[in-house]
Amino acid sequence: MRNVALTSVKAFLPNDNEVIKIIDMCDLDPSPKTWRLWTDGNGNNLIIRNDKTVFSKKTKPTTRYPIIIKDIYYKSSAKQISNNSKWAMVSLAESIEESIPNICFLWFLGIDDKLRLVCYMKDAWVENKSPLSSGILSLRTIIKNMEESYKVIMGSGYISGPYEGNIVKSWAVSWPPSKNFQLDLLLTNRTIGDKILKDCGVL
């Protein structure tokens, strides 16, 4: 059923190879009713519209469609996820308002080619989330930069809400990361950078 649904997506979106990669990296399953709807089992959906636009949406789990966590690393520590990854995109948003804490998202691409998302806030680990919950734009940015071993990405298009318009810096890096990335992260924000690198077993 999944292969049939993937074939339908490829036929409908022949020029959008990123969608297939998103489906695979986020380990999505098609709805039994339509190939236009895919779910990660955590209440996050990828939806393909008739006009060929693609977006993600979070839905409230129900007894009919309960949360089903498939990833064995979903509850793992940052270090365990780091140790089983080969590439990452790290995005740091520094707020210009004291009432809004700094946040950092780390999307790890595992050696199994599955994507995982580790979240920090107030210079401390908060939770791991489904990568699909970060939105299509962030996932497309990841795919566009996956071949980079070290690249600085500026812009705030994929960190929204109160952080729009604030300072956002991202890095695409092979993992374990180079000394250049480590130094740049620490120079950007020493406190959260030191915490992340230690939590991930880099320092």
C-alpha positions in Angstrom: 0.0 0.0 0.0 2.8 2.4 0.9 4.6 1.8 -2.4 1.4 2.3 -4.4 0.8 5.6 -2.5 4.4 6.7 -3.2 4.0 6.0 -6.9 0.9 8.2 -6.9 2.8 11.1 -5.2 5.6 10.8 -7.8 3.1 10.8 -10.7 1.2 13.8 -9.2 4.4 15.8 -8.3 7.0 14.7 -10.9 9.1 17.8 -10.4 9.1 17.8 -6.6 11.6 15.2 -5.4 11.8 16.8 -2.0 8.3 15.5 -1.0 9.4 11.9 -1.4 12.5 12.5 0.7 10.4 14.1 3.4 8.0 11.2 3.4 10.9 8.8 3.8 13.1 10.8 6.3 10.1 11.4 8.5 8.9 7.8 8.2 5.4 8.7 7.1 2.6 6.4 6.3 -0.3 7.0 3.9 -3.9 7.3 5.0 -5.9 4.2 4.2 -8.3 6.4 2.3 -6.0 8.6 0.2 -2.4 9.0 -0.9 -2.7 12.8 -0.5 -2.6 12.4 3.3 0.4 11.1 5.2 1.0 10.8 9.0 3.9 10.3 11.3 1.9 8.6 14.0 2.3 11.5 16.4 -0.6 13.5 15.2 1.3 15.4 12.5 0.1 15.1 8.9 1.6 16.0 5.5 -1.2 17.0 3.1 -0.9 17.3 -0.7 -3.5 19.7 -2.1 -5.2 19.6 -5.5 -3.2 22.6 -6.6 0.0 20.6 -5.9 1.0 22.6 -2.8 2.3 20.6 0.2 1.9 21.6 3.8 1.9 20.0 7.3 -0.7 20.2 9.9 -1.0 18.9 13.5 -4.2 17.1 14.4 -5.5 16.0 17.8 -5.1 12.2 18.3 -8.4 10.3 18.8 -9.3 6.8 19.9 -9.7 5.9 16.3 -6.3 7.4 15.4 -4.1 7.2 18.5 -0.5 8.3 18.8 1.8 5.5 17.6 5.5 6.2 18.2 7.5 4.1 15.8 11.0 5.6 16.3 13.0 3.7 19.0 15.0 6.9 19.6 12.0 9.2 20.1 12.6 9.3 23.9 16.4 9.0 23.7 18.9 11.5 25.1 20.6 14.0 22.8 23.8 12.1 23.2 22.3 8.8 22.0 20.7 10.4 19.0 24.0 12.3 18.3 25.9 9.0 18.5 23.7 7.4 15.9 23.6 10.4 13.4 25.7 11.3 10.4 24.5 14.9 9.6 22.6 17.7 11.3 21.1 21.1 10.8 21.3 23.3 13.9 19.1 26.4 14.2 19.6 28.9 17.0 17.1 31.7 17.6 18.3 34.4 20.0 15.5 36.6 21.2 15.9 40.4 21.6 13.3 40.4 24.3 14.2 39.1 27.8 10.8 37.6 28.3 11.3 35.2 25.3 14.0 32.6 25.9 16.6 31.5 23.3 15.7 28.3 21.5 17.8 25.8 19.5 16.5 23.1 17.2 18.8 20.2 16.1 17.5 18.1 13.3 19.7 15.0 13.2 19.9 12.7 10.2 20.5 9.2 11.6 22.7 6.5 10.1 19.3 4.8 9.3 18.5 7.9 7.1 15.6 8.9 9.5 15.3 12.5 10.7 15.0 13.4 14.4 14.4 16.7 16.1 15.9 17.7 19.5 14.7 20.9 21.1 16.5 23.2 23.6 15.0 26.2 25.4 16.4 28.4 28.1 19.8 26.8 27.5 18.4 23.3 28.5 17.0 20.3 26.7 13.2 20.5 26.6 12.0 17.5 24.5 12.4 15.6 21.3 9.7 16.2 18.7 8.5 14.8 15.4 10.5 16.4 12.6 7.3 16.9 10.6 6.1 19.2 13.4 8.7 21.8 12.4 7.0 22.4 9.0 7.6 21.8 5.4 9.9 24.8 4.9 12.4 23.6 7.5 12.3 20.1 6.0 12.9 21.5 2.5 15.8 23.6 3.8 17.3 20.4 5.3 17.0 18.5 2.0 18.6 21.4 0.1 21.6 21.4 2.4 22.1 17.7 3.2 25.2 17.4 1.0 27.0 20.2 2.9 29.7 19.2 5.4 29.8 22.7 6.9 27.6 25.6 5.8 26.2 28.6 7.6 22.6 29.3 6.7 21.1 32.7 7.6 17.4 33.5 7.7 14.4 32.9 9.9 11.9 31.5 7.5 11.6 28.2 9.3 11.5 29.5 12.9 8.2 31.4 13.3 6.1 32.8 16.1 7.8 35.2 18.6 11.2 34.6 16.9 10.3 36.1 13.5 12.4 39.1 13.0 14.9 38.1 15.7 18.4 36.8 15.2 18.4 33.3 13.7 21.5 31.4 12.6 21.7 27.9 11.3 24.4 25.4 10.3 24.3 22.4 8.1 27.1 20.1 9.3 28.3 16.5 8.9 28.2 14.7 12.3 30.2 14.5 14.5 30.8 18.2 13.7 34.1 19.9 12.8 36.0 22.2 15.1 34.9 25.1 12.9 31.2 24.5 13.7 31.9 24.0 17.4 33.8 27.3 17.6 31.2 29.2 15.6 28.3 27.9 17.8 30.2 28.8 21.0 31.0 32.3 19.6 27.3 32.8 18.7 26.0 31.8 22.1 28.5 30.4 24.6 26.0 29.2 27.2 23.6 27.2 25.0 26.4 26.1 22.6 28.4 24.6 25.5 25.4 22.9 26.8 24.4 21.4 23.5 28.0 20.2 22.6 28.3 18.5 26.0 24.9 16.9 25.9 25.7 15.5 22.4 29.0 14.1 23.6 31.0 16.4 21.3 32.9 18.1 24.2 
